[in-house]
Amino acid sequence: FPTRRSSDLQANTIAIILPLSVISFYMYIKKGFTSFNSIITILPASALGAIIGTVVFSKLSNRFLSVAFSFFMIYAGIRLFFK
């Protein structure tokens, strides 16, 4: 596999996630599963959480984050399997 820069990978991820998020948002509004009032309430907390998460996780080592994410995914898989 060719080597990719981290910034290229992040740009590709955003290029996929952003349009899918906009489509999902539109579908939820169209089908009446959510309202603009709930979004206005949730949006500031989500932005604050993203900022805090960025600050905290930028101080942790890549190795620690990789191991923690691996354990989380194993835990989630086991929970899903036994549910």
Disulfide bonds with the S-S distance in Angstrom:
none
